[in-house]
Amino acid sequence: MNKIDVNYLIPVMHNCFYTIQLEEMALSDNAVLCLTAIIQRFSELEHTEDEFKEIIQHTLLDSLRKGLKSKIQCIQQDYTSLLSNLIRAFSEHPEFHDLVQLTDYHDPEMDFFENMKHIQIHRRARALMKLAKQLMEGKTILSSKSLQNYIMPYATTTIFNEKMLKYENMITASVEMVGAVCRHLSWSAYLYHLKHFIHVLQTGQINQKLGVSVLVMVLEAFHFDHETLEKQLSIIEKEDAVDISPEVENEIMEVEPSDGEEESQKTSKEQSCTNEEKVYAESRSVQPANEEDENFQKVTKPPSFLPRNKEELECLIKHIQETVTGNILPKLHRCLIAKVHFNITFVFSLRHLSWPYGDFFYLYF
């Protein structure tokens, strides 16, 4: 291939994506090899920005993000290989630049993505735990978008996979990773995950103990207090060179549901604090199955989730306060009340049983 032909490449790539989903090792291996060859050759040839967007961003990355969320191990591993190849081929591109620090082409045992493809579960758990610790300590800095699209799926697919519950080290590492990622998310992205895990606990999509653990980690990861935001604002004000292109400003970060999560989602936006400033959009919310008509939102990624002046700081703080007191706390309260009501009803139903162990269970609960 000596010239980029978009009309030729896109059908070939979609055929490869379909082949990977078949879970046939021989076919999927060749599909990955084909896509890898396309990536390498595309990076070598001269291409326009529009061609990059069409081939890489709109075609390959859209499929890759969905593939990383797959609970089928071989599919997730194939897309992990593709992500690793993309990072190597386009290491200078803003989409992958911060992910380069997770790779090590000289020592595969130190490469995060190689470890996540490993057949041994303890190797994957160790890689997740190591990265979570580095994120918590600030040794590794990743953008909110990279954390959501390329790191979080490794944790959430484990948490929502019932077959993985017996691997305690993997579950523990995944819960730690969720907490570490949430500590570095923008407000809209953090709000999405907070609402989502409240909904998960409320609807019983996963084990209750695990659901509580994950929700506690997300709540502890709240990092939008006034003092912290003021410190970050002072840092930004000292850095005069903040050059953001209009394309990045209008970029929308899609948060797609992984396997086992609700898919019916609607898009809505908050009113802006001023006519000139854009909205700090609330996150998408999965509709509760039993009562309210609440919606998850598309997470709109502003240039930076940090305020750039005093007016934006006050606007963001007011928005966070109103959202927490008017939306999050009532939702969390309804969730806890529903659980308590269920437990009380269960205990009283046991009390009226006629069989010999009814009193024993009543006393036990």
C-alpha positions as CSV (number, residue, x, y, z in Angstrom):
1,M,0.0,0.0,0.0
2,N,1.7,3.2,-1.2
3,K,-1.3,5.5,-0.8
4,I,-4.0,6.0,1.8
5,D,-7.3,4.8,0.4
6,V,-10.0,5.4,3.0
7,N,-12.8,3.7,1.0
8,Y,-10.6,0.5,0.8
9,L,-9.3,0.4,4.3
10,I,-12.6,1.0,6.3
11,P,-14.4,-2.2,4.9
12,V,-11.3,-4.3,5.6
13,M,-11.0,-3.0,9.1
14,H,-14.7,-3.6,9.9
15,N,-14.3,-7.2,8.6
16,C,-11.3,-7.6,11.0
17,F,-13.4,-6.3,13.9
18,Y,-16.2,-8.8,13.1
19,T,-13.6,-11.6,12.9
20,I,-12.2,-10.8,16.3
21,Q,-15.7,-11.1,17.8
22,L,-16.0,-14.7,16.5
23,E,-13.6,-15.9,19.3
24,E,-11.8,-18.2,16.9
25,M,-8.2,-18.0,17.8
26,A,-6.7,-18.6,14.3
27,L,-9.1,-16.1,12.7
28,S,-8.8,-13.4,15.4
29,D,-5.0,-13.7,15.4
30,N,-4.9,-13.0,11.7
31,A,-7.4,-10.2,12.1
32,V,-5.1,-8.5,14.7
33,L,-2.1,-9.0,12.4
34,C,-4.0,-7.4,9.6
35,L,-5.0,-4.4,11.7
36,T,-1.5,-4.1,13.1
37,A,-0.1,-4.0,9.5
38,I,-2.6,-1.2,8.6
39,I,-1.6,0.8,11.7
40,Q,2.1,0.5,10.9
41,R,1.8,1.3,7.3
42,F,-0.6,4.2,7.9
43,S,1.9,5.7,10.3
44,E,4.7,5.4,7.7
45,L,2.8,7.0,4.9
46,E,2.0,10.7,4.6
47,H,-1.6,11.3,5.7
48,T,-3.9,14.3,6.3
49,E,-5.6,15.1,9.5
50,D,-9.0,14.1,8.1
51,E,-7.6,10.7,7.1
52,F,-6.3,10.2,10.6
53,K,-9.6,11.1,12.1
54,E,-11.5,8.8,9.7
55,I,-9.2,5.7,9.9
56,I,-7.9,5.9,13.5
57,Q,-10.2,8.0,15.6
58,H,-13.6,7.3,14.1
59,T,-13.1,3.7,13.0
60,L,-10.3,2.0,14.9
61,L,-10.6,3.8,18.3
62,D,-14.4,3.5,18.4
63,S,-14.2,-0.3,18.0
64,L,-11.2,-0.5,20.4
65,R,-13.0,1.3,23.2
66,K,-15.9,-1.2,22.9
67,G,-13.5,-4.1,22.7
68,L,-11.7,-3.1,25.9
69,K,-15.1,-3.2,27.7
70,S,-15.8,-6.8,26.6
71,K,-16.0,-9.4,29.4
72,I,-14.7,-12.1,27.0
73,Q,-11.0,-12.3,27.8
74,C,-9.6,-13.2,24.4
75,I,-11.5,-10.2,22.8
76,Q,-10.2,-7.8,25.4
77,Q,-6.6,-9.1,24.9
78,D,-6.8,-8.7,21.1
79,Y,-7.9,-5.1,21.5
80,T,-5.2,-4.5,24.1
81,S,-2.6,-5.6,21.5
82,L,-4.1,-3.1,19.1
83,L,-3.9,-0.3,21.7
84,S,-0.2,-1.2,22.4
85,N,0.5,-1.0,18.6
86,L,-1.3,2.3,18.3
87,I,0.8,3.8,21.2
88,R,4.0,2.6,19.5
89,A,3.0,3.9,16.1
90,F,1.6,7.3,17.2
91,S,3.6,7.9,20.4
92,E,3.7,11.7,19.7
93,H,0.0,12.1,19.0
94,P,-1.9,13.8,21.9
95,E,-4.4,10.8,22.1
96,F,-1.6,8.4,23.1
97,H,1.2,10.6,24.3
98,D,0.6,10.1,28.0
99,L,0.1,6.3,27.6
100,V,3.7,5.9,26.4
101,Q,4.9,5.8,30.0
102,L,2.9,2.6,30.6
103,T,4.9,0.8,27.9
104,D,8.3,-0.8,28.1
105,Y,9.4,-2.4,24.8
106,H,12.7,-3.7,26.3
107,D,11.2,-5.4,29.3
108,P,7.7,-6.9,28.7
109,E,7.3,-7.7,32.4
110,M,7.3,-3.9,33.1
111,D,4.9,-3.2,30.3
112,F,1.4,-2.6,31.6
113,F,-0.4,-3.7,28.5
114,E,1.7,-6.8,28.1
115,N,0.8,-7.8,31.7
116,M,-2.9,-7.2,31.0
117,K,-2.7,-9.7,28.2
118,H,-1.0,-12.3,30.3
119,I,-2.8,-15.6,30.9
120,Q,-1.9,-15.6,34.6
121,I,-4.4,-13.7,36.6
122,H,-2.0,-12.7,39.3
123,R,0.1,-10.9,36.8
124,R,-2.8,-8.8,35.7
125,A,-3.8,-8.1,39.3
126,R,-0.2,-7.1,40.1
127,A,-0.1,-4.7,37.1
128,L,-3.5,-3.1,38.1
129,M,-2.4,-2.7,41.7
130,K,1.0,-1.2,40.7
131,L,-0.6,1.3,38.4
132,A,-3.3,2.2,41.0
133,K,-0.5,2.9,43.5
134,Q,1.4,5.0,41.1
135,L,-1.7,7.1,40.3
136,M,-2.4,7.5,44.0
137,E,1.1,8.7,44.7
138,G,1.3,11.0,41.7
139,K,4.2,9.1,40.1
140,T,2.2,8.5,37.0
141,I,0.0,11.3,35.5
142,L,-2.6,10.4,32.9
143,S,-5.3,12.5,31.4
144,S,-9.0,12.1,32.5
145,K,-9.8,10.9,29.0
146,S,-7.1,8.3,28.9
147,L,-8.0,7.0,32.3
148,Q,-11.7,6.6,31.3
149,N,-11.2,5.1,27.9
150,Y,-8.1,3.0,28.2
151,I,-7.5,2.1,31.9
152,M,-10.9,2.0,33.7
153,P,-12.3,-0.8,31.4
154,Y,-9.7,-3.3,32.8
155,A,-11.2,-2.7,36.3
156,T,-14.9,-2.5,35.5
157,T,-14.9,-5.7,33.3
158,T,-13.5,-7.6,36.2
159,I,-16.0,-6.2,38.7
160,F,-19.0,-7.0,36.5
161,N,-17.8,-10.5,35.6
162,E,-19.2,-13.1,38.0
163,K,-16.5,-15.6,36.9
164,M,-13.8,-13.4,38.4
165,L,-15.3,-13.1,41.9
166,K,-13.3,-16.2,43.0
167,Y,-10.0,-14.3,42.3
168,E,-9.9,-12.1,45.3
169,N,-6.5,-10.4,44.3
170,M,-7.9,-9.4,41.0
171,I,-11.1,-8.0,42.5
172,T,-9.2,-6.1,45.1
173,A,-6.9,-4.6,42.5
174,S,-9.8,-3.6,40.3
175,V,-11.6,-1.8,43.2
176,E,-8.3,0.0,44.0
177,M,-8.0,1.0,40.4
178,V,-11.5,2.4,40.3
179,G,-10.7,4.6,43.3
180,A,-7.3,5.7,41.9
181,V,-8.9,6.6,38.5
182,C,-11.7,8.6,40.1
183,R,-9.2,10.7,42.0
184,H,-8.0,12.1,38.7
185,L,-11.2,12.5,36.8
186,S,-12.8,15.7,35.7
187,W,-16.0,16.7,37.6
188,S,-18.4,15.5,34.9
189,A,-16.6,12.2,34.5
190,Y,-16.5,11.7,38.2
191,L,-20.2,12.4,38.5
192,Y,-21.0,9.9,35.9
193,H,-19.2,7.1,37.7
194,L,-20.6,8.1,41.1
195,K,-24.2,8.0,39.7
196,H,-23.5,4.8,37.9
197,F,-22.2,2.9,40.9
198,I,-25.1,4.1,43.1
199,H,-27.4,2.7,40.4
200,V,-25.4,-0.5,40.3
201,L,-25.8,-1.0,44.1
202,Q,-29.5,0.0,43.9
203,T,-30.4,-2.5,41.2
204,G,-28.2,-5.3,42.5
205,Q,-26.2,-5.8,39.3
206,I,-23.2,-7.1,41.2
207,N,-22.6,-8.7,44.6
208,Q,-23.8,-6.3,47.3
209,K,-20.6,-6.4,49.3
210,L,-18.5,-5.7,46.2
211,G,-20.9,-2.9,45.1
212,V,-20.6,-1.2,48.5
213,S,-16.8,-1.4,48.4
214,V,-16.6,0.1,44.9
215,L,-19.1,2.9,45.9
216,V,-17.1,3.7,49.0
217,M,-13.9,4.0,46.9
218,V,-15.6,6.4,44.5
219,L,-16.9,8.5,47.4
220,E,-13.5,8.6,49.0
221,A,-12.0,9.7,45.7
222,F,-14.0,13.0,45.8
223,H,-11.4,15.7,45.1
224,F,-13.4,18.9,44.4
225,D,-13.2,20.7,47.7
226,H,-12.7,24.5,47.7
227,E,-9.2,24.4,49.0
228,T,-7.9,21.9,46.4
229,L,-9.6,23.8,43.5
230,E,-8.1,27.1,44.7
231,K,-4.6,25.6,44.8
232,Q,-5.0,24.2,41.3
233,L,-6.3,27.6,40.1
234,S,-3.2,29.3,41.4
235,I,-1.0,26.8,39.6
236,I,-2.9,27.4,36.3
237,E,-2.6,31.2,36.7
238,K,1.2,30.9,37.1
239,E,1.3,29.0,33.8
240,D,0.6,31.7,31.3
241,A,1.1,29.4,28.2
242,V,-2.2,27.6,28.0
243,D,-2.9,27.2,24.3
244,I,-6.0,25.1,23.5
245,S,-7.2,24.6,20.0
246,P,-11.0,25.0,19.2
247,E,-11.1,21.3,18.2
248,V,-10.0,20.1,21.7
249,E,-12.5,22.6,23.2
250,N,-15.5,21.1,21.4
251,E,-14.4,17.5,21.9
252,I,-17.0,15.2,23.4
253,M,-15.7,12.3,25.4
254,E,-18.1,9.4,25.0
255,V,-18.6,7.1,28.0
256,E,-20.1,3.9,26.5
257,P,-21.7,1.2,28.6
258,S,-19.7,-1.9,29.1
259,D,-21.1,-5.4,28.9
260,G,-23.7,-5.9,31.6
261,E,-24.4,-2.2,32.1
262,E,-27.6,-0.4,31.1
263,E,-27.6,1.0,27.5
264,S,-30.6,3.2,27.5
265,Q,-29.1,6.6,28.1
266,K,-30.3,10.2,27.2
267,T,-28.3,13.4,26.7
268,S,-29.0,16.6,28.6
269,K,-27.1,19.7,29.6
270,E,-27.0,22.1,32.6
271,Q,-27.7,25.8,32.2
272,S,-24.6,27.9,32.0
273,C,-23.6,30.3,34.8
274,T,-23.0,33.0,32.3
275,N,-24.0,33.6,28.7
276,E,-20.4,33.5,27.6
277,E,-19.2,30.5,29.5
278,K,-19.9,26.9,28.4
279,V,-21.6,24.4,30.6
280,Y,-19.9,22.1,33.0
281,A,-22.1,19.3,31.8
282,E,-23.4,16.7,34.2
283,S,-22.6,13.2,33.4
284,R,-24.8,10.6,31.8
285,S,-26.9,8.7,34.1
286,V,-28.5,5.3,33.7
287,Q,-32.2,5.3,34.2
288,P,-33.2,3.6,37.4
289,A,-35.3,0.5,36.8
290,N,-37.9,1.0,39.5
291,E,-38.8,4.6,40.0
292,E,-37.4,8.0,39.0
293,D,-37.1,9.3,35.5
294,E,-33.4,10.4,35.8
295,N,-31.1,10.3,32.9
296,F,-27.4,9.8,32.5
297,Q,-25.7,12.4,30.3
298,K,-23.0,12.5,27.7
299,V,-19.8,13.6,29.4
300,T,-18.7,16.8,27.7
301,K,-15.0,17.2,28.2
302,P,-14.0,20.8,28.5
303,P,-10.4,21.9,27.7
304,S,-9.6,21.4,31.4
305,F,-11.9,20.5,34.2
306,L,-10.0,23.0,36.3
307,P,-11.3,26.6,36.4
308,R,-9.1,29.2,34.7
309,N,-10.2,32.2,36.7
310,K,-12.1,33.2,39.9
311,E,-15.4,33.5,38.1
312,E,-15.2,29.9,36.7
313,L,-14.0,28.7,40.1
314,E,-17.1,30.1,41.9
315,C,-19.3,28.8,39.1
316,L,-17.9,25.3,39.4
317,I,-18.1,25.2,43.2
318,K,-21.7,26.4,43.1
319,H,-22.6,23.8,40.5
320,I,-20.9,21.0,42.5
321,Q,-22.6,22.0,45.7
322,E,-26.0,22.1,44.0
323,T,-25.5,18.7,42.3
324,V,-24.3,17.0,45.5
325,T,-27.1,18.4,47.8
326,G,-29.9,18.2,45.2
327,N,-29.1,15.1,43.3
328,I,-26.4,12.8,44.7
329,L,-27.3,12.8,48.4
330,P,-31.0,12.1,47.8
331,K,-30.2,9.4,45.3
332,L,-27.7,7.8,47.8
333,H,-30.3,8.1,50.6
334,R,-33.0,6.4,48.5
335,C,-30.6,3.6,47.8
336,L,-29.7,3.0,51.4
337,I,-33.4,3.2,52.5
338,A,-34.4,0.7,49.9
339,K,-31.7,-1.8,51.1
340,V,-32.8,-1.4,54.8
341,H,-36.5,-1.8,53.9
342,F,-35.7,-5.0,52.0
343,N,-33.7,-6.5,54.9
344,I,-36.5,-5.6,57.4
345,T,-39.1,-7.2,55.2
346,F,-37.0,-10.3,54.7
347,V,-36.5,-10.7,58.5
348,F,-40.3,-10.4,59.3
349,S,-41.2,-12.8,56.5
350,L,-38.8,-15.4,58.2
351,R,-40.4,-14.7,61.6
352,H,-43.8,-15.9,60.4
353,L,-42.5,-19.1,58.9
354,S,-44.0,-22.3,60.4
355,W,-40.9,-24.4,60.0
356,P,-38.7,-25.0,63.1
357,Y,-35.9,-22.7,62.1
358,G,-38.0,-19.5,61.7
359,D,-37.2,-18.2,65.2
360,F,-33.5,-19.0,64.8
361,F,-33.2,-16.9,61.7
362,Y,-35.3,-14.1,63.3
363,L,-32.8,-13.9,66.2
364,Y,-29.8,-14.2,63.9
365,F,-30.9,-11.2,61.8
